[in-house]
Amino acid sequence: MPDAGKIQRPARLQPVASRNLALGMTLQTPLYDENGHLLLARHAVIDSPTLLTTLREHPALFTDERAIQETARAVMASFEEASRRDIPLGRLPAAGIAAAPAEAMMAPVAPRPAPVRPPPDLAEHWRNLESKLGGVLAGLALGGNAAQEALKRLDQLHEQLHEALEHDLQSATFLLFSRSVTGFAGYSGLHALLCAVVAWDASRRLPVSTDESQALFKAALTMNVSIKVLQDQMASQRHDPTQDQLLAIGRHAEMSERILRDAGVDNPLWLGVVRGHHDDLPYNPAINNREPVEKLTKILQVIDRYTAAMSPRGSRAGRPPRDAARTVIRSHGGADHDEVGLDLMQNLGLYPPGTFVQLRGGEVAVVLRPGGRPDQPWVATVVNKAGEPIQTPRLLATTDATTAVASGLSGSEVKVRLNETALLRVLQDTRPVGLGGTRA
């Protein structure tokens, strides 16, 4: 008699990070152990601390790639239908898969105070990290001894950034998106830092090894080192790029690789991703069937395009989140969904943290983090129905008709100065049960 707990192992399995499981989570795909045993069926709920502990103690966890594809197709169909009809995305199905972060898979939960508050200087800490990156990139561009010293500082900054992300990824994501969609001062360094953080997070779910993740992170930080000054200038100018600027843009990937190589970088993954981050890539094969450099380049390209679309320039407003999602949700040149774009939507939601939304009641709110569905984030109101700034942000779940999201807004449309420290405190109160003070 066959083992009652054993089912026929699916043809293709995808690994699941156990740290992404949380109490109260509703699984959107089945969960298997390392031997192909079915642990939890689709739509099962992790409803007890004992079950959560048991799952996390498994050496390895997997989900069914076919179930992922089915979920992806359902999300894609709903997204495209809503976009075609230009209607709110209230009927979009939950997009979470077992390999996605906990927030994307859970049914909505009541906010709970977190045991650990962010330090009062967390917002300033990320400004300091951004400033350090600017100094590193400037040193690399100088060449010679300055570049070699800058490369050493980059290694130190790499460690500091990883420590900050391990401590509180949610706050970092909120701060960097918020700053990116509301202004363009220091665009080049801020954009690089945001891309690196989003790539670091995506690496936890996509088929990326530790060494590959580190190379991707550093490539994101340094991909535009050769045109940092030019990027900052172009971000603030009110006219289209000149012919000379377009020529510099066209050769910047090659020049950035040369700067890094001259400074002493010899990591072929890092250099390869920087060199190819603007190349045209085939839309097939799947991510896990690509060579490492092409795989990492593909990931960075999608993240780069998605985040840049929402950032304003002197010559144009930033695009609303849903418009930015359209640029990455489908494979370039293909008819299927884009794996990286879909991962971004599942992880960040249709309205990423730090972006703005108009609520059906008329208020404007800033997104704090994703909720139980891609179109139902946790938000804090910042402008009331009369168009007046709100002194004390009010935490809302956008799960019912009165508080639902009516539309996403470009950061250029919202003329309000955010109190980052106050909003970080509100963000702590949206932590799901089981995640503690830091994101699982």
Secondary structure, DSSP 4 states (H G I P E B T S, - for coil): ---TTB-PPPS-EEEE-GGG--TTBB-SS-EEETTSBEEE-TT-B--SHHHHHHHHTSS-EEEEHHHHHHHHHHHHHHHHHHHHHT---TTPPP---TTS-HHHHBPP------SSPPPTTHHHHHHHHHHHHHHHHHHHHH-HHHHHHHHHHHHHHHHHHHHHHHHHHHHHHHHHHHHHHH--TTHHHHHHHHHHHHHHHHTTTTT--HHHHHHHHHHHHHTTGGGHHHHHHHHH-SSPPPHHHHHHHHHHHHHHHHHHHHHT---HHHHHHHHHTTS---S-S-GGGS-HHHHHHHHHHHHHHHHHHHS-BTTBPPPPHHHHHHTTSB-TT-SSBPHHHHHHHHHH-SS-TT-EEEETTS-EEEEEE--SSTT--EEEEEE-TTSPEEEEEEEEE--STTT-EEEEE-GGG------HHHHHHHHHTTPPTTSTTS--
